[in-house]
Amino acid sequence: MRCLRVRWAVLLTLLAVLAAACGVAFSAEATLEELRHAQLQPSGITDLLDPIAESGRVGWDCAPEHAARARTARAAELPAVEP
């Protein structure tokens, strides 16, 4: 009698897990279908950043730009590293 209860418990547990797995699979398929039909908008170039030329970015007159254009580390005025 005890063996029969264990078998039924295992069978019902397997059926519940199978039903849950099927539910997850069907909901994931619906989500993928929605993503496939969704229109993707191409992103444009932002107006904030201009292209970087050989002389640097136009309109960016800041310390990092000056440091990036410096020919030596001393000319870049980098912060000193303390030992």
TAPEQUI-V508849 format. One record per run of one state. SS is the DSSP state (H for helix, E for strand, L for the rest). FROM is the first residue (numbers start at 1). TO is the last residue. Records with the same first field share a line. If there is no record, write none. Layout:
BEGIN
SS->FROM-TO  FROM-TO
END
This chain:
BEGIN
L->1-1  38-51  54-55  58-62  70-83
H->2-37  63-69
E->52-53  56-57
END
